[in-house]
C-alpha cells in the first residue's frame, strides 16, 4: 500500500494533479508507460487523493520520507495540498470539477467530489467546506428525478456504476456533517431495485451499455465480471443499511462465484475495489464465510502484480495494460484503485457499524 502511494507521489505533476495518459516523474523528465485517456485527469486526481486520504494522510500531515527512486525528501501533506489546490482551481462556478479545455464528465466530477468531501470530513477545515458543498449541489442537481445518474448530464437513462459512486460520495458527505436529502438516496435505491433481478440478485445497467463500456460483460477482450452487482450492493448498503436485504446475500454469492483472478484477461481493478467495498461492509470479519474467500483471492491476485524495486520508476504501481480499465484511467487509476482496495479494512469501519445496527 505505502509503495503505491509513493509511486503516486513520485508521479504527481508540478501543478498538483495527476495525468491519466502519461504521469510525469516529479523529479526527472521520465514517464512511466500509462496508456490512459487524457480526458480523465480530474477523475484520476480524485482517485489518487482518495488513496492518500484512505491511508489517513491529509494536507496537515507533516510526515516525510525519502523516495527510494529519486532520493528526494517528500512530505505527504504537500502532495495532498497540491492536488486539492488544483481541484479547487478546476471547479467551475456551478460547483462542477472540470479540467481545462474539457467538457463535464459526471464520473470524474463524482470522484473528485468524493475526494473533496472526504478531505473536509477528515480535517473539518473550512477551507474545503464551500468547495465540497458546491460540488455536492452540482451532483445532486444532475440526478434523474426519483432515480439514479447517467454519465451524460440530464440524460434520460440511469447508470448503475455512476449511481454507486454518487452514493459513496453521499455517505462520506453525511459522515462529514454535510447535507444530503433523503430523496437522493431513495431515488438511487429505487433505481437499483429496478436494475436488479430479484431471483438471482444480479444488477445491470442501461441496455445500450451492456457488454460495452459500463456493463459487466466482456469489454475489448476482457473477461466479464459482477462489477455492477457489487455497485448495486454498495447502493443498497449505503442508502438503506438493511443487512437483512435478501438481494445482498444473493449478490454476495454471485461475487463469490467470480473471485478476483490476476491471470489472462481477468484483471479488473474497479471490480476488485467495488467487490471488496461491498463484501467488507456486509461481512467484514476475517473468518466470515463471504469475506474470507474474497479477501484471500483478492490479496493473491493483487499483491504479486504490484511492481517492485526491480522495476525502477514503476515500483509500487500496477500495470494498466493488464487491467480492464487501464485504457480509461491509465497507471494512475489502476494504482489508486488497487491501493484503495488494500485500504478497505480501514475505509469502511463507520459504514460497517451502521449496517450492523
C-alpha positions as CSV (number, residue, x, y, z in Angstrom):
1,X,0.0,0.0,0.0
2,X,2.7,2.5,1.0
3,X,4.7,1.8,-2.1
4,X,1.7,2.5,-4.2
5,X,1.3,5.9,-2.5
6,X,4.9,6.6,-3.1
7,X,4.6,5.9,-6.8
8,X,1.6,8.3,-6.9
9,X,3.6,11.0,-5.1
10,X,6.5,10.5,-7.4
11,X,4.4,11.0,-10.5
12,X,2.3,14.0,-9.4
13,X,2.5,16.9,-11.8
14,X,4.1,20.1,-10.6
15,X,0.7,21.8,-10.8
16,X,-0.6,19.3,-8.3
17,X,-2.8,17.0,-10.5
18,X,-2.2,13.5,-12.0
19,X,-2.3,12.8,-15.7
20,X,-4.2,9.8,-16.8
21,X,-2.4,9.4,-20.1
22,X,1.3,9.9,-19.2
23,X,2.0,10.7,-15.5
24,X,5.3,12.6,-15.1
25,X,8.1,11.8,-12.7
26,X,8.1,14.9,-10.5
27,X,11.9,14.7,-10.0
28,X,13.1,13.9,-13.5
29,X,11.9,14.1,-17.1
30,X,10.7,10.5,-17.1
31,X,7.3,9.0,-17.8
32,X,6.1,5.6,-16.8
33,X,4.0,3.9,-19.5
34,X,0.4,4.6,-18.8
35,X,-2.0,4.4,-21.8
36,X,-5.0,6.2,-20.2
37,X,-7.2,8.8,-21.7
38,X,-6.2,12.5,-21.4
39,X,-9.8,13.4,-20.6
40,X,-9.8,11.9,-17.1
41,X,-7.3,14.0,-15.2
42,X,-10.0,15.2,-12.8
43,X,-11.1,11.7,-12.1
44,X,-7.7,10.1,-11.6
45,X,-6.6,13.1,-9.4
46,X,-9.7,12.4,-7.3
47,X,-8.8,8.7,-7.1
48,X,-5.2,9.5,-6.1
49,X,-6.4,11.8,-3.4
50,X,-8.8,9.2,-2.0
51,X,-5.9,6.8,-1.8
52,X,-3.9,9.2,0.3
53,X,-6.9,10.0,2.5
54,X,-7.7,6.3,2.9
55,X,-4.3,5.9,4.5
56,X,-5.0,8.6,6.9
57,X,-2.9,11.3,5.3
58,X,-4.3,14.9,4.9
59,X,-3.0,18.3,3.9
60,X,-2.0,18.7,7.5
61,X,0.3,15.7,7.6
62,X,4.0,16.7,8.2
63,X,5.5,13.2,7.9
64,X,8.2,12.9,5.4
65,X,10.2,10.1,3.7
66,X,13.0,9.7,1.2
67,X,11.7,8.5,-2.1
68,X,13.5,5.2,-2.9
69,X,13.8,6.0,-6.6
70,X,14.5,9.7,-6.7
71,X,16.2,10.1,-3.3
72,X,14.2,13.3,-2.8
73,X,12.5,14.0,0.5
74,X,8.7,14.0,0.2
75,X,6.2,15.4,2.6
76,X,2.8,13.7,2.4
77,X,0.9,16.8,3.3
78,X,2.4,18.8,0.5
79,X,1.4,16.2,-2.1
80,X,-2.2,16.5,-0.9
81,X,-2.1,20.3,-0.7
82,X,-1.1,20.4,-4.4
83,X,-3.9,18.1,-5.5
84,X,-6.5,20.0,-3.5
85,X,-5.3,23.3,-4.9
86,X,-5.5,22.1,-8.5
87,X,-9.0,20.6,-7.9
88,X,-10.3,23.9,-6.4
89,X,-8.9,25.8,-9.4
90,X,-10.6,23.3,-11.7
91,X,-14.0,23.8,-10.0
92,X,-16.4,26.0,-12.0
93,X,-18.9,28.5,-10.7
94,X,-21.7,25.8,-10.8
95,X,-19.7,23.6,-8.5
96,X,-18.5,21.0,-11.1
97,X,-15.0,19.9,-11.3
98,X,-13.9,20.1,-15.0
99,X,-10.3,20.1,-16.3
100,X,-9.2,22.8,-18.7
101,X,-10.5,22.6,-22.3
102,X,-12.8,19.6,-21.5
103,X,-16.5,19.0,-21.1
104,X,-18.1,17.9,-17.9
105,X,-17.7,14.2,-17.1
106,X,-20.0,13.2,-14.3
107,X,-17.9,10.2,-13.4
108,X,-14.9,12.4,-12.9
109,X,-16.9,15.0,-11.1
110,X,-18.4,12.5,-8.7
111,X,-15.0,11.0,-7.8
112,X,-13.4,14.5,-7.3
113,X,-16.4,15.4,-5.2
114,X,-15.9,12.3,-3.1
115,X,-12.3,13.3,-2.5
116,X,-13.1,16.8,-1.5
117,X,-15.9,15.6,0.8
118,X,-13.6,13.1,2.5
119,X,-10.9,15.8,2.9
120,X,-13.3,18.0,4.7
121,X,-14.7,15.2,6.8
122,X,-11.2,14.1,7.9
123,X,-10.0,17.6,8.8
124,X,-13.1,19.8,9.3
125,X,-11.1,22.5,7.5
126,X,-13.4,25.4,6.5
127,X,-11.1,25.9,3.6
128,X,-12.7,23.0,1.8
129,X,-16.3,23.2,3.1
130,X,-17.6,25.5,0.4
131,X,-15.9,23.5,-2.4
132,X,-17.4,20.3,-1.1
133,X,-20.9,21.7,-0.6
134,X,-21.0,23.3,-4.1
135,X,-19.7,20.1,-5.7
136,X,-22.4,18.1,-3.8
137,X,-25.1,20.5,-5.0
138,X,-24.0,20.0,-8.6
139,X,-24.0,16.3,-8.2
140,X,-27.5,16.3,-6.6
141,X,-28.8,18.6,-9.4
142,X,-27.7,16.1,-12.1
143,X,-29.8,13.2,-10.6
144,X,-32.6,11.9,-12.7
145,X,-35.8,12.6,-10.7
146,X,-36.5,9.7,-8.4
147,X,-33.8,7.5,-9.9
148,X,-30.1,7.5,-10.4
149,X,-27.5,9.3,-12.5
150,X,-26.3,9.0,-16.1
151,X,-22.8,9.8,-17.5
152,X,-24.3,12.5,-19.7
153,X,-25.8,15.2,-17.5
154,X,-29.6,15.3,-17.7
155,X,-29.7,12.1,-19.8
156,X,-32.9,10.1,-19.7
157,X,-31.4,6.8,-18.5
158,X,-29.8,5.8,-15.3
159,X,-26.3,4.4,-14.9
160,X,-25.7,1.9,-12.1
161,X,-21.9,2.4,-11.8
162,X,-22.2,6.2,-11.7
163,X,-25.0,5.9,-9.2
164,X,-22.8,3.9,-6.9
165,X,-20.0,6.5,-7.0
166,X,-22.6,9.2,-6.1
167,X,-24.0,7.2,-3.2
168,X,-20.5,6.5,-1.8
169,X,-19.9,10.3,-2.0
170,X,-23.1,11.0,-0.2
171,X,-22.2,8.5,2.6
172,X,-19.0,10.4,3.1
173,X,-20.8,13.7,3.0
174,X,-23.3,12.7,5.7
175,X,-20.4,11.4,7.8
176,X,-18.8,14.8,7.4
177,X,-21.9,16.6,8.5
178,X,-22.8,17.9,5.1
179,X,-26.5,17.9,3.9
180,X,-27.7,15.2,1.6
181,X,-31.5,15.0,1.1
182,X,-33.1,11.6,1.9
183,X,-34.8,11.8,-1.6
184,X,-31.4,11.5,-3.3
185,X,-30.6,8.2,-1.6
186,X,-34.2,6.9,-2.0
187,X,-34.0,7.6,-5.7
188,X,-30.7,5.8,-6.1
189,X,-32.1,2.8,-4.1
190,X,-35.2,2.8,-6.4
191,X,-33.1,2.6,-9.5
192,X,-31.0,-0.3,-8.1
193,X,-34.1,-2.3,-7.2
194,X,-35.4,-1.7,-10.7
195,X,-32.0,-2.8,-12.2
196,X,-31.6,-5.9,-10.1
197,X,-33.1,-9.3,-11.0
198,X,-35.0,-10.4,-7.8
199,X,-34.4,-14.1,-8.4
200,X,-30.6,-14.1,-8.9
201,X,-29.6,-10.8,-7.3
202,X,-27.7,-9.7,-10.4
203,X,-27.7,-6.0,-11.1
204,X,-27.4,-4.5,-14.6
205,X,-27.3,-1.1,-16.4
206,X,-28.9,0.5,-19.5
207,X,-29.2,-1.8,-22.5
208,X,-27.1,0.4,-24.7
209,X,-24.1,0.0,-22.4
210,X,-24.5,-3.7,-21.6
211,X,-21.3,-5.5,-22.6
212,X,-19.5,-2.3,-23.6
213,X,-18.1,0.5,-21.5
214,X,-20.0,0.3,-18.3
215,X,-21.6,-3.1,-18.4
216,X,-20.4,-6.3,-16.7
217,X,-20.0,-8.2,-19.9
218,X,-16.8,-8.7,-21.9
219,X,-15.1,-5.4,-23.0
220,X,-12.4,-5.3,-25.6
221,X,-11.5,-8.9,-24.8
222,X,-11.6,-8.5,-21.1
223,X,-13.5,-11.1,-19.0
224,X,-17.0,-10.3,-17.7
225,X,-17.4,-9.6,-14.0
226,X,-20.0,-8.8,-11.4
227,X,-18.9,-5.2,-11.1
228,X,-22.5,-3.8,-11.4
229,X,-23.8,-6.3,-8.9
230,X,-21.1,-5.1,-6.4
231,X,-22.1,-1.5,-7.3
232,X,-25.8,-2.3,-6.6
233,X,-24.9,-3.8,-3.2
234,X,-23.0,-0.7,-2.2
235,X,-26.0,1.4,-3.0
236,X,-28.3,-0.8,-1.0
237,X,-25.9,-0.8,2.0
238,X,-25.3,3.0,1.9
239,X,-28.8,4.1,1.0
240,X,-30.8,1.7,3.3
241,X,-28.3,0.0,5.7
242,X,-30.5,-3.1,5.8
243,X,-28.2,-6.1,6.4
244,X,-31.2,-8.4,6.1
245,X,-31.9,-7.4,2.5
246,X,-32.1,-10.7,0.6
247,X,-30.6,-9.1,-2.5
248,X,-27.3,-8.5,-0.6
249,X,-27.0,-12.2,0.2
250,X,-27.7,-13.2,-3.4
251,X,-25.3,-10.6,-4.7
252,X,-22.6,-11.8,-2.3
253,X,-22.9,-15.3,-3.7
254,X,-22.6,-14.0,-7.3
255,X,-19.4,-12.2,-6.3
256,X,-18.0,-15.4,-4.6
257,X,-18.5,-17.2,-7.9
258,X,-16.4,-14.5,-9.6
259,X,-13.4,-14.2,-7.2
260,X,-10.5,-11.9,-8.2
261,X,-8.1,-13.6,-10.6
262,X,-4.9,-11.9,-11.9
263,X,-4.3,-14.2,-14.9
264,X,-5.2,-13.7,-18.5
265,X,-7.8,-11.1,-19.1
266,X,-9.5,-11.4,-15.7
267,X,-7.8,-8.4,-14.0
268,X,-10.3,-5.7,-13.1
269,X,-9.2,-3.1,-10.5
270,X,-12.6,-1.4,-10.4
271,X,-14.5,-4.6,-9.8
272,X,-12.0,-5.6,-7.1
273,X,-12.5,-2.3,-5.3
274,X,-16.2,-2.4,-5.5
275,X,-16.5,-6.0,-4.6
276,X,-14.1,-5.5,-1.6
277,X,-16.1,-2.5,-0.5
278,X,-19.4,-4.3,-0.7
279,X,-18.4,-7.5,1.0
280,X,-16.3,-5.9,3.7
281,X,-19.3,-3.7,4.7
282,X,-21.6,-6.7,4.6
283,X,-19.4,-9.2,6.4
284,X,-16.0,-7.8,7.2
285,X,-14.7,-10.4,9.6
286,X,-11.5,-12.3,8.9
287,X,-13.2,-15.6,9.3
288,X,-16.6,-14.7,7.7
289,X,-17.9,-17.1,5.1
290,X,-18.2,-14.4,2.4
291,X,-15.3,-12.0,3.2
292,X,-12.6,-14.6,3.9
293,X,-12.6,-16.3,0.5
294,X,-12.9,-13.0,-1.3
295,X,-10.2,-11.4,0.7
296,X,-7.8,-14.3,0.2
297,X,-8.4,-14.3,-3.5
298,X,-8.1,-10.5,-3.8
299,X,-4.8,-10.5,-2.0
300,X,-3.4,-13.4,-4.0
301,X,-4.3,-11.6,-7.3
302,X,-3.4,-8.1,-6.2
303,X,-0.2,-8.2,-4.2
304,X,2.1,-10.2,-6.6
305,X,1.1,-8.0,-9.5
306,X,2.5,-4.8,-7.9
307,X,5.7,-3.6,-9.4
308,X,8.8,-3.9,-7.2
309,X,12.1,-2.1,-6.8
310,X,13.5,-4.2,-9.6
311,X,11.1,-2.3,-11.9
312,X,12.7,1.1,-11.3
313,X,10.5,4.1,-11.5
314,X,7.4,1.9,-11.9
315,X,8.0,0.4,-8.4
316,X,4.8,0.4,-6.3
317,X,2.4,0.7,-9.3
318,X,0.2,-1.7,-11.2
319,X,0.3,-2.1,-14.9
320,X,-2.6,-0.5,-16.8
321,X,-2.1,-2.7,-19.8
322,X,-3.0,-5.8,-17.7
323,X,-6.3,-4.2,-16.4
324,X,-9.8,-3.9,-17.9
325,X,-9.8,-0.1,-17.0
326,X,-6.3,0.8,-18.0
327,X,-7.3,2.4,-21.3
328,X,-9.5,4.9,-19.4
329,X,-7.5,5.9,-16.3
330,X,-4.0,4.6,-17.0
331,X,-1.5,3.6,-14.4
332,X,-2.6,6.3,-12.0
333,X,-6.2,4.9,-11.9
334,X,-5.1,1.3,-11.6
335,X,-2.6,2.1,-8.9
336,X,-5.0,4.3,-6.9
337,X,-7.9,1.8,-7.2
338,X,-5.6,-1.1,-6.0
339,X,-4.3,1.0,-3.1
340,X,-7.9,1.8,-2.2
341,X,-8.8,-1.9,-2.3
342,X,-5.9,-2.6,0.1
343,X,-7.2,0.2,2.4
344,X,-10.8,-1.2,2.6
345,X,-10.1,-2.6,6.0
346,X,-9.9,1.0,7.4
347,X,-12.1,2.9,5.0
348,X,-15.4,1.3,5.8
349,X,-15.4,0.9,9.6
350,X,-18.2,3.5,10.1
351,X,-20.4,2.1,7.3
352,X,-20.0,-1.4,8.7
353,X,-21.2,-0.4,12.1
354,X,-24.1,1.4,10.5
355,X,-25.1,-1.7,8.6
356,X,-25.0,-4.0,11.6
357,X,-27.2,-1.8,13.8
